[in-house]
């Protein structure tokens, strides 16, 4: 009974927009290009870091094997300045 006297509230109009010059194929190509560009920006491997670590380890090995020669030369070089 009460439903007969209840008024319907006015609903706001729904927004609908249809672009004038929309090309779905062009939009899809653009999305694919953007996805491809995003994937290209990432480095594919960590090869430069691996090479740097390898060279650092080789340098440490060289210093470890030749530490006595290096210390002797450093002492001789210091002796030139401070007498010895």
Buried (B, 14 or more C-beta within 10 A) or exposed (E): EEEEEEEEEEEEEEEEEEEEEEEEEEEEEEEEEEEEEEEEEEEEEEEEEEEEEEEEEEEEEEEEEEEEEEEEEEEEEEEEEEEE
